[in-house]
């Protein structure tokens, strides 16, 4: 199943970026884990190791992974979601 189909099945966090006037999709660790068919711990490890680019929110606890970062990771590792 490709990333687009998984997006339809998974809850999405949409953030409006003022600079680019573009809608970007960001996933929680849990949502990314569902897409990648791995555990949340595995995704956290990949984020900490720098294999997946992620951003922390203002409260410095919640992490979000952009659709572009997730797609880049899938391409680089050839994981099939």
Order of alpha helices (4+ residues) and beta strands (2+ residues): alpha-beta-beta-alpha-alpha-beta-beta-alpha
